[in-house]
Amino acid sequence: MEQWELDLINKLIEKDEELKRLWEEHLELEKKIEEYNKRLYLTPEEEAEKNRLKKLKLAGKDRIQEILNKYRKEMGA
């Protein structure tokens, strides 16, 4: 994410419960994926789980973008 998006998230996170939940989930998924990325070898099950987490993270990020776009329109940005 770009810095302006992170700034907007930090500004809005206390006002929007869904955004807060999605952002916390995004950060947690990022940590889990990074743990898999640190390993030299993944079993097929671990690889599948890593891919599942990536899809969840992407879906969450898409929803975060929708929320940010809504606020940007409201702010006239």
N, C-alpha and C positions, 0 to 999 in steps of 0.2 A: 504494500500500500504506500501511497505517496504521503509526504509529510503533512500536506494540507488536509488529507483525509484523516490522518491520525489526530491532528489538532481538532478537527470537527468532532470526531468520536469522543475525545476527552472532554470537549465542551458540552456534548449532549448526553453523555452516558448517565449522568445523574437524573436527567429529566425523562429518559426513555428506558423503561424496564426491559423491553424486548431487545433494544440495542445493547444494553448492558449484558444481558444473558448471552446474546449471540457473540459479543466481543470476548467475554470470559471463556465461552466454549471454543472460540477460534484460537485463543491463546493456548488453551489446554490441548487441543488437537495438534497445534504446532509443536508443542513439547513432545507429545507422543510420537509424532512423525519423525522428529529430530532424533529421538532415541533409536528408532529403527534405522535411520540414515547413518548413525555412528557404527553400526554393526558391519563387520566384514562380510558376513554371510547371513542370509535369511532363509528359513525353511519356507516351503510353499505356503504353509498356513500363515506365517508371519508376513510374507509378501502380500498375500490376499488381504490380511488385516490392515497393512500399511496402505494399500490401495483403497480399501473401504474408508479409512480415516481421511485420506486425501479427498475423496468424493464428498464426505460430510463437511469437510473444511471448505471446499469450493462452494457447496450449496449454501453454507452459512455466510460466506463472503458475498455471494450474490445477493442474499437477503440484506446484508449490511449495506451494500451499495444502493439497493432500492430505498432503504430508510434514509440514507444520506442524501440521495437525489431528491426525496420528498422534502427534506429540511432545506436543501439548497434552493428549491423552487419557492418555498415559503419565505425564505430570506431574500429572494430576488437575486441570488448569486448566479 
